[in-house]
Every structure is written in C-alpha cells, then in structure tokens.
Amino acid sequence: MTQLASGHTVEVLEGEELEHQERDFQGYTNGLIRLNPGRWLYPADYTKFADNLFKFKFRESDSVVMTWPKCGTTWMQEIVWTLRNNPDLDHPLASLSVLARSPFLDLDMLMLSKNIPPLDDSNPLVEAFKVMCPGKDPKDGVMLQLAEAIPDPRTIKTHLPFSLLTPDLLDTAKVVYVARSPKDVVVSYFHHSRLILGHGYTGSLDQFVQYFLDDNLVYGPYWLHMKEAWEKRDHPNMHFVFFEDIKNNTMLELRKLNEFLNTNLTEEQLQKVAHYTSFSEMKSREEKNFVFESVFDKLVLSSDGGFFRKGVIGDGQKRLSPEQQAKVDQWTKEHTHDFGASFKYST
C-alpha cells in the first residue's frame, strides 16, 4: 500500500463504491482514492502532486486562505489579496485571473479530468505560466509552480486540510480559515459539482446530501477539515472566521483582518476593499478574472447560473426539504459536539 510523505496511506476505490461515484460524478475519469487516517476522498490524480503539496515551502510573508469547498474561499481569497496588494484599487495585476496572481494550490489534480479541455495557448493561465515559470513543464503542476513563482507577498488558496500540508505551516505563514453552515455548503457544493466538468455531478440533490452525510464527497470529510482548523484557532498566525459573520458585518470583519494581516489600511481604504470585493462587484468581474467557461457545463450555466451564484446566508434552509435539513442537523450535532464548534444560521 502506497504511503505519502504526509504519513497517509492510499486506498484505491474499487468495485461498487467506485461504480456509484463514477456514475454520479462523471468528471472523475481517472479514478478515486481515500487517504487514511481521515478517509479523505480525492481524485486519483492527487497522488501525482501529494508529496510536493505536503513539502511546499511557505514563507513568512505568505497568507494562506484555507476552507472546505464552497465556504466562501474565492471571496476571501480576493479580500485578502486586495487588502495586501490593492487597497487603492490601482494594482496592475488586478485585471489578471485570480488563479494567476493568487494560485489555488491543489487545483492541478482536478484539471486532469478528461472532461476538462487540456491547457493550451487559448487559456489565460498558460500565458501567465510561460511568463512566470519559463522552461517548466505544466505536467508537474501549473498551480504548484505558479505558487512557487509569484512574488511576495503571496496569497495562496487551498481546500486541503492541515494534515495534508507541511506541519510548520502555522509557524511560518498566516492562515485565514473560513467555515460555513453545512446546509448552505451542501447546496452550494451541489451546484458547483454540477457546473464544473471536473466534478460532473449528474445525480439528484437528495443523493448529493447523502454523499455529504456519508463523507463521500471529494475533499471530505467537512467536519474533520474544520476540526483540524478549530483546534488551532488560538495560534497567533491563525484567523478563524465564519462566512456568516463576514456577510452580516463585512466592515467589522475587514477591520479584524486588517489587524491580523498587519496591512494597516485606513477606514477609507477598507471601505474601498469592501465595495470592490462585494458579491455584485465580483460577479461583474466573473468571466474576466475568476473562471474559464471551458470548465463549465453549459446547460447548468444557462439554467442555474455561474461560479458566483447567490452568495447568501440561508439558501440551504430554502432549498433543502425538512427531512434533508433534519439529517444535516443530526450530522452536525454528531460531528461537532466533541470539539465545541457551532455554526451560525441566522441572517
């Protein structure tokens, strides 16, 4: 059995379990694996990058935005990058794709799906990669190598948990961790998994809820991901925040981030950042700065919306049936009581 640098062993999914996943998630064209301990579920292509991800060298000037999928990662990624690099909204790199100036460290494993068009000169990332990583091979990881190459101060995004990253991460860099209500997460991830061809989800919402409850979604389990972060919340280089708090009182949370990141911005600059990173403003820049339509299911895009869909609190309570909500509530109670975290549902 393969053992990774992180100490995790690799279990290849086979048989009925793999058949169910490949039936409902048609983007996982190269198989799936579990990592133990933790039962972390990833596309099999994760193993091509796993050791380099674990050994990635963070710097003291880095800020790492860490979340489970659909907890507001891209929003926080843009907030942190703007606070640190563009508070006066005049930075020349702001017009670049967010992935070029603020890499998504573990995206490479999802880009190798046969459903995703190969990276070529028509993709804006390729141009950035050629400039930033001359002579490098994209097969060794576009995101990994861009993250290594971008100049300080780096803002890096990841959906990986602490246990799959270098143990000295928090002793080296600052980490902003965002948690979100499981009900909203499951509905948002459902839409995302239908929209993004690398996931290619074709099943029902009820089936997706069950995948979530069984910790059978890629990047799962959510509760363990959050637990690892929650237990480190008092570290001086850790800033743990709930999505709901950022939505309900954006300026207060920006002031806290301003202090945590030592950006020393004025109230006027923070107001500019708040407007620039608002949902409506980011959605207006969606096509240019954040995503590429080549990774989208066109039918889902036209019927349900794009990468920035709603960005609200409480959508899970509207979309999930009472029975589904009861199941998620029970799951939440069972998996978070032992470490004391409580999610926020109020608007």
C-alpha positions as a Markdown table, in Angstrom:
| # | Residue | x | y | z |
|---|---|---|---|---|
| 1 | Met | 0.0 | 0.0 | 0.0 |
| 2 | Thr | 1.4 | 3.4 | -1.0 |
| 3 | Gln | 2.4 | 5.8 | 1.8 |
| 4 | Leu | 2.6 | 9.5 | 1.2 |
| 5 | Ala | 5.1 | 12.0 | 2.7 |
| 6 | Ser | 2.3 | 13.2 | 5.0 |
| 7 | Gly | 2.2 | 9.7 | 6.5 |
| 8 | His | -1.2 | 8.9 | 5.0 |
| 9 | Thr | -1.8 | 5.6 | 3.2 |
| 10 | Val | -3.6 | 5.5 | -0.2 |
| 11 | Glu | -6.6 | 3.2 | -0.7 |
| 12 | Val | -7.8 | 3.0 | -4.3 |
| 13 | Leu | -11.6 | 2.9 | -4.6 |
| 14 | Glu | -12.8 | -0.2 | -6.4 |
| 15 | Gly | -16.0 | -2.2 | -7.0 |
| 16 | Glu | -19.4 | -0.9 | -6.2 |
| 17 | Glu | -18.2 | 2.2 | -4.3 |
| 18 | Leu | -16.2 | 3.3 | -7.4 |
| 19 | Glu | -19.1 | 2.5 | -9.7 |
| 20 | His | -21.5 | 4.7 | -7.7 |
| 21 | Gln | -19.1 | 7.6 | -7.7 |
| 22 | Glu | -18.3 | 7.3 | -11.4 |
| 23 | Arg | -22.0 | 7.0 | -12.2 |
| 24 | Asp | -22.9 | 10.2 | -10.4 |
| 25 | Phe | -19.7 | 12.2 | -10.8 |
| 26 | Gln | -18.7 | 11.8 | -14.4 |
| 27 | Gly | -15.7 | 14.2 | -14.1 |
| 28 | Tyr | -13.7 | 11.7 | -12.0 |
| 29 | Thr | -12.4 | 10.0 | -15.1 |
| 30 | Asn | -9.1 | 8.7 | -13.7 |
| 31 | Gly | -10.4 | 7.0 | -10.5 |
| 32 | Leu | -10.7 | 8.0 | -6.9 |
| 33 | Ile | -8.6 | 7.3 | -3.7 |
| 34 | Arg | -9.0 | 7.6 | 0.0 |
| 35 | Leu | -6.3 | 8.7 | 2.3 |
| 36 | Asn | -6.1 | 7.2 | 5.8 |
| 37 | Pro | -6.3 | 8.2 | 8.6 |
| 38 | Gly | -9.2 | 10.6 | 7.9 |
| 39 | Arg | -10.9 | 8.9 | 4.9 |
| 40 | Trp | -10.1 | 11.9 | 2.8 |
| 41 | Leu | -11.5 | 11.4 | -0.7 |
| 42 | Tyr | -9.7 | 12.7 | -3.7 |
| 43 | Pro | -9.3 | 12.1 | -7.4 |
| 44 | Ala | -6.6 | 9.6 | -8.0 |
| 45 | Asp | -4.5 | 12.3 | -9.7 |
| 46 | Tyr | -3.9 | 13.8 | -6.3 |
| 47 | Thr | -1.1 | 11.2 | -5.8 |
| 48 | Lys | 0.8 | 12.8 | -8.6 |
| 49 | Phe | 1.1 | 16.0 | -6.6 |
| 50 | Ala | 0.6 | 14.9 | -3.0 |
| 51 | Asp | 4.2 | 14.8 | -1.8 |
| 52 | Asn | 5.0 | 18.2 | -3.4 |
| 53 | Leu | 1.9 | 19.7 | -1.9 |
| 54 | Phe | 2.9 | 18.4 | 1.5 |
| 55 | Lys | 6.5 | 19.7 | 1.1 |
| 56 | Phe | 5.5 | 23.0 | -0.4 |
| 57 | Lys | 7.7 | 25.7 | 1.2 |
| 58 | Phe | 5.6 | 28.5 | 2.7 |
| 59 | Arg | 7.2 | 31.9 | 3.5 |
| 60 | Glu | 6.8 | 34.2 | 6.5 |
| 61 | Ser | 5.2 | 36.8 | 4.1 |
| 62 | Asp | 2.5 | 34.3 | 2.9 |
| 63 | Ser | -1.1 | 34.4 | 3.6 |
| 64 | Val | -3.0 | 31.2 | 3.1 |
| 65 | Val | -6.7 | 31.1 | 2.6 |
| 66 | Met | -8.0 | 27.7 | 3.7 |
| 67 | Thr | -11.5 | 26.4 | 3.5 |
| 68 | Trp | -13.6 | 23.3 | 2.6 |
| 69 | Pro | -15.2 | 23.8 | -0.9 |
| 70 | Lys | -17.9 | 26.4 | -1.2 |
| 71 | Cys | -17.3 | 28.1 | 2.2 |
| 72 | Gly | -16.5 | 31.4 | 0.5 |
| 73 | Thr | -13.0 | 30.6 | -0.5 |
| 74 | Thr | -12.7 | 32.7 | -3.6 |
| 75 | Trp | -14.4 | 35.6 | -1.9 |
| 76 | Met | -11.9 | 35.5 | 1.0 |
| 77 | Gln | -9.1 | 34.9 | -1.5 |
| 78 | Glu | -10.0 | 38.2 | -3.2 |
| 79 | Ile | -10.5 | 40.0 | 0.0 |
| 80 | Val | -7.0 | 39.0 | 1.4 |
| 81 | Trp | -5.2 | 39.7 | -1.9 |
| 82 | Thr | -6.9 | 43.1 | -2.2 |
| 83 | Leu | -6.1 | 44.1 | 1.4 |
| 84 | Arg | -2.5 | 43.2 | 0.9 |
| 85 | Asn | -1.9 | 44.3 | -2.6 |
| 86 | Asn | -4.6 | 46.5 | -3.9 |
| 87 | Pro | -6.3 | 48.7 | -1.2 |
| 88 | Asp | -6.3 | 51.7 | -3.5 |
| 89 | Leu | -7.7 | 49.6 | -6.4 |
| 90 | Asp | -4.8 | 50.6 | -8.7 |
| 91 | His | -2.7 | 47.4 | -8.9 |
| 92 | Pro | -1.9 | 46.4 | -12.5 |
| 93 | Leu | -2.2 | 42.7 | -11.7 |
| 94 | Ala | -5.8 | 43.1 | -10.5 |
| 95 | Ser | -7.1 | 42.5 | -14.1 |
| 96 | Leu | -5.3 | 39.1 | -14.3 |
| 97 | Ser | -7.1 | 35.9 | -13.5 |
| 98 | Val | -7.2 | 35.4 | -9.7 |
| 99 | Leu | -5.6 | 32.0 | -10.3 |
| 100 | Ala | -2.5 | 33.7 | -11.8 |
| 101 | Arg | -2.0 | 36.2 | -9.0 |
| 102 | Ser | -3.3 | 34.1 | -6.2 |
| 103 | Pro | -2.9 | 30.4 | -7.1 |
| 104 | Phe | -5.3 | 27.6 | -6.0 |
| 105 | Leu | -2.6 | 25.3 | -4.7 |
| 106 | Asp | -4.3 | 21.9 | -5.2 |
| 107 | Leu | -6.3 | 22.6 | -8.3 |
| 108 | Asp | -3.9 | 20.6 | -10.6 |
| 109 | Met | -5.5 | 17.3 | -9.5 |
| 110 | Leu | -8.9 | 18.4 | -10.8 |
| 111 | Met | -7.6 | 19.8 | -14.1 |
| 112 | Leu | -6.5 | 16.3 | -15.3 |
| 113 | Ser | -10.1 | 15.1 | -15.8 |
| 114 | Lys | -10.7 | 14.0 | -19.3 |
| 115 | Asn | -13.8 | 16.3 | -19.2 |
| 116 | Ile | -11.6 | 19.4 | -18.9 |
| 117 | Pro | -10.0 | 20.7 | -22.1 |
| 118 | Pro | -6.2 | 20.5 | -21.9 |
| 119 | Leu | -4.3 | 23.6 | -21.0 |
| 120 | Asp | -3.2 | 25.3 | -24.3 |
| 121 | Asp | -2.4 | 28.8 | -25.5 |
| 122 | Ser | -6.2 | 29.7 | -25.5 |
| 123 | Asn | -6.2 | 29.5 | -21.7 |
| 124 | Pro | -5.1 | 32.7 | -19.9 |
| 125 | Leu | -3.3 | 30.6 | -17.3 |
| 126 | Val | -0.9 | 29.3 | -19.9 |
| 127 | Glu | 0.4 | 32.7 | -20.8 |
| 128 | Ala | 0.9 | 33.5 | -17.1 |
| 129 | Phe | 2.6 | 30.2 | -16.6 |
| 130 | Lys | 5.0 | 30.8 | -19.5 |
| 131 | Val | 6.0 | 34.2 | -18.2 |
| 132 | Met | 6.3 | 33.2 | -14.5 |
| 133 | Cys | 7.7 | 29.7 | -15.0 |
| 134 | Pro | 10.0 | 29.7 | -18.0 |
| 135 | Gly | 11.2 | 26.3 | -19.0 |
| 136 | Lys | 8.9 | 24.5 | -16.6 |
| 137 | Asp | 6.7 | 21.6 | -17.5 |
| 138 | Pro | 2.9 | 22.2 | -16.9 |
| 139 | Lys | 2.6 | 18.4 | -16.2 |
| 140 | Asp | 4.4 | 19.0 | -12.9 |
| 141 | Gly | 1.6 | 21.2 | -11.7 |
| 142 | Val | 0.6 | 24.6 | -13.1 |
| 143 | Met | -0.8 | 25.8 | -9.8 |
| 144 | Leu | 2.1 | 24.4 | -7.7 |
| 145 | Gln | 4.7 | 26.0 | -9.9 |
| 146 | Leu | 2.8 | 29.3 | -10.2 |
| 147 | Ala | 2.5 | 29.4 | -6.4 |
| 148 | Glu | 6.3 | 28.9 | -6.1 |
| 149 | Ala | 7.0 | 31.6 | -8.7 |
| 150 | Ile | 4.7 | 34.5 | -7.8 |
| 151 | Pro | 6.4 | 37.4 | -6.0 |
| 152 | Asp | 5.9 | 38.2 | -2.4 |
| 153 | Pro | 3.6 | 38.9 | -0.7 |
| 154 | Arg | 1.9 | 35.7 | -1.8 |
| 155 | Thr | -1.7 | 34.9 | -1.2 |
| 156 | Ile | -2.4 | 31.2 | -1.8 |
| 157 | Lys | -5.7 | 29.3 | -1.7 |
| 158 | Thr | -6.2 | 25.7 | -0.7 |
| 159 | His | -9.0 | 23.3 | 0.1 |
| 160 | Leu | -6.6 | 20.8 | 1.7 |
| 161 | Pro | -6.7 | 20.2 | 5.5 |
| 162 | Phe | -3.8 | 21.0 | 7.8 |
| 163 | Ser | -2.9 | 17.3 | 8.0 |
| 164 | Leu | -2.0 | 17.2 | 4.3 |
| 165 | Leu | 0.2 | 20.3 | 4.4 |
| 166 | Thr | 3.6 | 20.9 | 5.9 |
| 167 | Pro | 3.4 | 20.7 | 9.8 |
| 168 | Asp | 5.2 | 24.0 | 10.1 |
| 169 | Leu | 2.6 | 26.0 | 8.1 |
| 170 | Leu | 1.2 | 28.0 | 11.0 |
| 171 | Asp | 4.7 | 28.6 | 12.4 |
| 172 | Thr | 5.7 | 30.1 | 9.1 |
| 173 | Ala | 2.7 | 31.8 | 7.4 |
| 174 | Lys | -0.6 | 33.3 | 8.3 |
| 175 | Val | -3.7 | 31.3 | 7.7 |
| 176 | Val | -7.3 | 32.6 | 7.2 |
| 177 | Tyr | -9.8 | 29.7 | 7.7 |
| 178 | Val | -13.4 | 30.2 | 6.7 |
| 179 | Ala | -16.2 | 27.9 | 7.9 |
| 180 | Arg | -19.8 | 27.9 | 6.8 |
| 181 | Ser | -23.2 | 26.4 | 7.7 |
| 182 | Pro | -23.3 | 22.8 | 6.4 |
| 183 | Lys | -26.8 | 23.4 | 5.0 |
| 184 | Asp | -25.5 | 26.2 | 2.8 |
| 185 | Val | -22.3 | 24.4 | 2.0 |
| 186 | Val | -24.1 | 21.3 | 0.7 |
| 187 | Val | -26.4 | 23.3 | -1.5 |
| 188 | Ser | -23.6 | 25.4 | -2.9 |
| 189 | Tyr | -21.3 | 22.4 | -3.5 |
| 190 | Phe | -24.2 | 20.6 | -5.2 |
| 191 | His | -24.5 | 23.5 | -7.7 |
| 192 | His | -20.7 | 23.7 | -8.1 |
| 193 | Ser | -20.4 | 20.0 | -8.7 |
| 194 | Arg | -23.0 | 20.1 | -11.4 |
| 195 | Leu | -21.4 | 23.2 | -13.0 |
| 196 | Ile | -17.7 | 22.2 | -13.0 |
| 197 | Leu | -16.9 | 19.5 | -15.6 |
| 198 | Gly | -14.1 | 18.2 | -13.4 |
| 199 | His | -16.8 | 17.0 | -10.9 |
| 200 | Gly | -19.6 | 16.4 | -13.4 |
| 201 | Tyr | -22.3 | 15.6 | -10.9 |
| 202 | Thr | -25.5 | 14.3 | -12.6 |
| 203 | Gly | -27.4 | 12.9 | -9.6 |
| 204 | Ser | -30.2 | 14.5 | -7.5 |
| 205 | Leu | -29.9 | 16.9 | -4.6 |
| 206 | Asp | -31.1 | 14.2 | -2.2 |
| 207 | Gln | -28.4 | 11.8 | -3.4 |
| 208 | Phe | -25.8 | 14.6 | -3.0 |
| 209 | Val | -27.0 | 15.3 | 0.5 |
| 210 | Gln | -26.4 | 11.6 | 1.3 |
| 211 | Tyr | -22.9 | 11.7 | -0.2 |
| 212 | Phe | -22.2 | 14.7 | 2.2 |
| 213 | Leu | -23.6 | 12.9 | 5.2 |
| 214 | Asp | -21.6 | 9.8 | 4.5 |
| 215 | Asp | -18.4 | 11.9 | 4.0 |
| 216 | Asn | -18.2 | 10.7 | 0.4 |
| 217 | Leu | -17.7 | 14.0 | -1.4 |
| 218 | Val | -14.3 | 14.9 | -2.8 |
| 219 | Tyr | -12.4 | 16.9 | -0.2 |
| 220 | Gly | -14.5 | 15.3 | 2.5 |
| 221 | Pro | -15.0 | 14.9 | 5.4 |
| 222 | Tyr | -16.0 | 18.5 | 6.1 |
| 223 | Trp | -16.3 | 18.1 | 9.8 |
| 224 | Leu | -12.7 | 16.7 | 10.1 |
| 225 | His | -11.4 | 19.5 | 7.9 |
| 226 | Met | -13.0 | 22.1 | 10.2 |
| 227 | Lys | -12.0 | 20.2 | 13.4 |
| 228 | Glu | -8.3 | 20.3 | 12.4 |
| 229 | Ala | -8.6 | 24.1 | 11.9 |
| 230 | Trp | -10.8 | 24.8 | 15.0 |
| 231 | Glu | -8.2 | 23.1 | 17.3 |
| 232 | Lys | -5.6 | 25.6 | 16.0 |
| 233 | Arg | -7.8 | 28.7 | 16.2 |
| 234 | Asp | -5.8 | 30.2 | 19.1 |
| 235 | His | -2.5 | 30.1 | 17.3 |
| 236 | Pro | -1.3 | 33.7 | 16.7 |
| 237 | Asn | -0.9 | 33.0 | 12.9 |
| 238 | Met | -4.5 | 31.6 | 12.7 |
| 239 | His | -7.6 | 33.7 | 11.9 |
| 240 | Phe | -10.8 | 31.5 | 12.1 |
| 241 | Val | -13.9 | 33.2 | 10.7 |
| 242 | Phe | -17.4 | 32.2 | 9.8 |
| 243 | Phe | -18.8 | 33.1 | 6.3 |
| 244 | Glu | -22.0 | 34.3 | 8.0 |
| 245 | Asp | -20.1 | 36.8 | 10.1 |
| 246 | Ile | -18.4 | 38.3 | 7.0 |
| 247 | Lys | -21.8 | 38.6 | 5.3 |
| 248 | Asn | -23.5 | 40.1 | 8.3 |
| 249 | Asn | -20.9 | 42.6 | 9.3 |
| 250 | Thr | -18.3 | 43.0 | 6.5 |
| 251 | Met | -16.6 | 46.1 | 7.8 |
| 252 | Leu | -16.1 | 44.7 | 11.3 |
| 253 | Glu | -14.5 | 41.5 | 9.8 |
| 254 | Leu | -12.4 | 43.6 | 7.4 |
| 255 | Arg | -11.0 | 45.5 | 10.4 |
| 256 | Lys | -10.2 | 42.3 | 12.1 |
| 257 | Leu | -8.4 | 41.0 | 9.0 |
| 258 | Asn | -6.6 | 44.3 | 8.7 |
| 259 | Glu | -5.2 | 43.9 | 12.2 |
| 260 | Phe | -4.4 | 40.2 | 11.7 |
| 261 | Leu | -2.6 | 40.7 | 8.4 |
| 262 | Asn | -0.8 | 43.8 | 9.6 |
| 263 | Thr | -2.0 | 45.7 | 6.5 |
| 264 | Asn | -2.6 | 49.0 | 8.4 |
| 265 | Leu | -5.2 | 50.3 | 6.0 |
| 266 | Thr | -7.3 | 53.4 | 6.6 |
| 267 | Glu | -11.0 | 53.2 | 7.1 |
| 268 | Glu | -11.4 | 54.8 | 3.6 |
| 269 | Gln | -9.2 | 52.1 | 2.1 |
| 270 | Leu | -11.2 | 49.4 | 3.9 |
| 271 | Gln | -14.4 | 50.9 | 2.5 |
| 272 | Lys | -12.9 | 50.6 | -1.0 |
| 273 | Val | -12.0 | 47.0 | -0.4 |
| 274 | Ala | -15.5 | 46.2 | 0.9 |
| 275 | His | -17.1 | 47.6 | -2.2 |
| 276 | Tyr | -14.6 | 46.0 | -4.6 |
| 277 | Thr | -15.0 | 42.6 | -3.1 |
| 278 | Ser | -18.8 | 42.7 | -2.7 |
| 279 | Phe | -20.7 | 39.9 | -4.4 |
| 280 | Ser | -22.1 | 42.1 | -7.1 |
| 281 | Glu | -18.7 | 43.6 | -8.0 |
| 282 | Met | -17.0 | 40.2 | -8.1 |
| 283 | Lys | -19.8 | 38.7 | -10.2 |
| 284 | Ser | -19.4 | 41.6 | -12.6 |
| 285 | Arg | -15.7 | 40.6 | -13.0 |
| 286 | Glu | -16.5 | 36.8 | -13.0 |
| 287 | Glu | -15.8 | 36.0 | -16.7 |
| 288 | Lys | -12.6 | 38.1 | -16.9 |
| 289 | Asn | -10.9 | 37.5 | -13.5 |
| 290 | Phe | -12.2 | 34.3 | -11.9 |
| 291 | Val | -13.2 | 31.5 | -14.2 |
| 292 | Phe | -13.0 | 30.0 | -17.6 |
| 293 | Glu | -16.1 | 28.8 | -19.4 |
| 294 | Ser | -14.2 | 25.8 | -20.8 |
| 295 | Val | -14.6 | 24.1 | -17.4 |
| 296 | Phe | -18.4 | 24.7 | -17.2 |
| 297 | Asp | -21.3 | 22.5 | -18.1 |
| 298 | Lys | -23.1 | 24.9 | -20.5 |
| 299 | Leu | -26.6 | 23.6 | -19.7 |
| 300 | Val | -26.1 | 24.1 | -15.9 |
| 301 | Leu | -24.6 | 27.5 | -16.6 |
| 302 | Ser | -27.6 | 28.7 | -18.5 |
| 303 | Ser | -30.2 | 27.2 | -16.2 |
| 304 | Asp | -28.7 | 27.7 | -12.7 |
| 305 | Gly | -26.1 | 30.4 | -13.0 |
| 306 | Gly | -22.3 | 30.6 | -12.9 |
| 307 | Phe | -19.5 | 30.4 | -10.4 |
| 308 | Phe | -20.9 | 33.3 | -8.4 |
| 309 | Arg | -24.4 | 32.2 | -8.0 |
| 310 | Lys | -26.0 | 33.8 | -4.9 |
| 311 | Gly | -23.5 | 34.3 | -2.1 |
| 312 | Val | -26.2 | 34.5 | 0.6 |
| 313 | Ile | -26.9 | 33.1 | 4.0 |
| 314 | Gly | -29.8 | 30.6 | 4.5 |
| 315 | Asp | -30.1 | 29.2 | 0.9 |
| 316 | Gly | -29.8 | 25.7 | 2.4 |
| 317 | Gln | -32.9 | 26.2 | 4.5 |
| 318 | Lys | -34.8 | 27.3 | 1.4 |
| 319 | Arg | -33.5 | 24.5 | -0.9 |
| 320 | Leu | -33.4 | 21.5 | 1.4 |
| 321 | Ser | -36.5 | 19.7 | 2.4 |
| 322 | Pro | -37.4 | 19.4 | 6.1 |
| 323 | Glu | -36.3 | 15.8 | 6.1 |
| 324 | Gln | -32.9 | 16.7 | 4.5 |
| 325 | Gln | -32.5 | 19.6 | 7.0 |
| 326 | Ala | -33.1 | 17.3 | 9.9 |
| 327 | Lys | -30.5 | 14.9 | 8.6 |
| 328 | Val | -27.9 | 17.6 | 8.2 |
| 329 | Asp | -28.8 | 19.0 | 11.7 |
| 330 | Gln | -28.2 | 15.5 | 13.2 |
| 331 | Trp | -25.0 | 15.1 | 11.2 |
| 332 | Thr | -23.8 | 18.5 | 12.5 |
| 333 | Lys | -24.7 | 17.6 | 16.1 |
| 334 | Glu | -22.9 | 14.2 | 15.9 |
| 335 | His | -19.7 | 15.6 | 14.3 |
| 336 | Thr | -19.1 | 18.9 | 16.0 |
| 337 | His | -20.1 | 18.4 | 19.7 |
| 338 | Asp | -16.8 | 16.9 | 20.6 |
| 339 | Phe | -14.7 | 19.9 | 19.6 |
| 340 | Gly | -17.2 | 22.7 | 20.5 |
| 341 | Ala | -17.8 | 24.5 | 17.2 |
| 342 | Ser | -21.2 | 25.8 | 16.5 |
| 343 | Phe | -22.4 | 27.0 | 13.1 |
| 344 | Lys | -24.3 | 30.2 | 12.5 |
| 345 | Tyr | -27.6 | 30.1 | 10.6 |
| 346 | Ser | -29.1 | 33.5 | 11.4 |
| 347 | Thr | -29.5 | 36.3 | 9.0 |
